[in-house]
């Protein structure tokens, strides 16, 4: 069953700002961090951001994926717990490929976003779920529209931390 999402300008701006703020605090050593514009998937259906959306320059700080996830979801700590349970804070596997689910290979990245159900919507939002930034931004979108329902399969792991994470 497909669920259609109503995309509104405020949510798109919120996602873009969150991504821009995240990129501003994270730089991988000796590599270039994509700007929010570069991190977006290019397609005709991609929603473009208003001209007044600020572009934030990256600050040179290195962080582990777990630190990046916790910082990005500091306002939604339950999602950091979901990331711990879903991927052990891993976006990529040992060979450098995007992490894929053990039970379902269409689940990708740190938040184990399912390509079958979510790739098209993520692309329409201009998010690449195969990057850490895009995966987390789409998880934020899912949480804001559906709560923790998309991660119910792993709730036995993260729900015990729900009380602490929601405070």
N, C-alpha and C positions, 0 to 999 in steps of 0.2 A: 504494500500500500504506500503510495507516495503522498507526502505531506507538502503542500505548497506554503511558502513563506511569503508574507507581505513585507517587502523591503521598504523601509522608510528612510528618509534622508538623515534623520537624527541618528539612527542606529549605524548607518554607513559611516557617518562622520565620527561617531564614537569608536567604531572599530579602527578606522584609519588613525585616529589620534592615539589610541592604545598602542597600535603598531609603531607609530612614529616615536612615542615615548619609550617603548621597548628598545627600538633600534638605537635611540639616543644613549642608552645605558649599557649596550652590549657591543663589543667588538671581539671577534675571534683573532687571536694573535696572528700578525702578518697576513691578514686577509682583508678584503674590502667588504664591509657590511653594506648590503643593498639598501638604498633609500626606500621609503614606503612605495614610491612609484615603481622602482625596479623590482620589488618583491611581488608585485601583482602579476597575475597571468594576463597576457595580452590576447584578447578576443574581442569580437565586435560587441558581445553582450556585456562586457565588463562595465560596471558602473564607474564613471569617472568622478573624482573628487572635486568639490568646488575650488575655484582659484584661491579663495581666502584660507584654505587649509595650510597651516604652517608646516614647513619642512624643518626638521630638527637635525642638526649635524651630530654624527656619532661621537661619543666620548671614548677614549682609548682605555677600556677596562676589560679584562678577561674574566669570564665567569663560566662555571660548569653549567651543563644543561639544567641540573636541578636548581641552581641559583637563579638561572634565567627564568625558569618556570615559576619558582616561588616569588620572584620579583614581579613578573607579569601578572600573576594572579594574587597579588598581595591583598586586593580588595575582594577576592573570591577564593579564600584558602581551601575550600572544599575541592576546587579543581586541581590544586597542587597535589592533594591526596589522591585524586582520581589518576593523575599522571603517574604517581608512585605505583599505584596498583596496576594500571594498564601497561606501562612500559618500563618501569623502574627508572623513570626520567631519561629515557633514551629516544632520540629522534632517528638515529642511524644505527645500523648493525656494525659488527666488527669489520666488515669489508667496505664500509662507507656508504652502503646503500640505505635507502629509507627503510626504517624498521617496519616489518610486516607482522601481522598477528599470527600466532601459532595455530589457533583454532580457525581463524578466517584470514586468509592472506590479503583480503581487500581492506582490512583494518590497517591504517598506516600512521606512523609517527608517534610522537610522545603522548598524544591524546587518543591514539588508535581510532581515528576518524575513518569510517567506512566509505570507500570510494563509490560503491554501488548506490548508496543512498544519498551521499553528500557531495560528491565531486562536482556535479553540475551546479549546485547552489553555491558552493564555495567559489567556483570560477565566475559565476555571475556577480558575486560580491567582490571579485578581483583578488581572491586569496588563493595561494598555492599551498595546499595542505601537505605537500611533500617537503616544504621548508619548515623549520622550527617556528618561525614567526607566523607564517600562514596557518599552520596547524593549531597554534595557540589562539590566534585571532578567530579562527572558525569555531574552536571550542567555546570561546567567550560568546560568540553569536548563538551557538546551540544552547548554552546555559541560560542566556537571556531570553530565549524563545521557548525552551522546553525544560528548563531546570536540569536535574541530574538524570532524567529519564534515558538519554542516549547511552549512559554508562551503567544501567541497571544490572547488566550481566556481571560486572565486577563489584557490585555494591557490598557483597559479603566482606570484601577487603577494606573498602574506604568508608563504609557506613559507620564502623566502630569509631572512626575519627570525626564523624560528622558534627557532633556536639562541639568539639573543640574548634574545628575548622570554620564553623559558621559564626563563631563569636568574634 
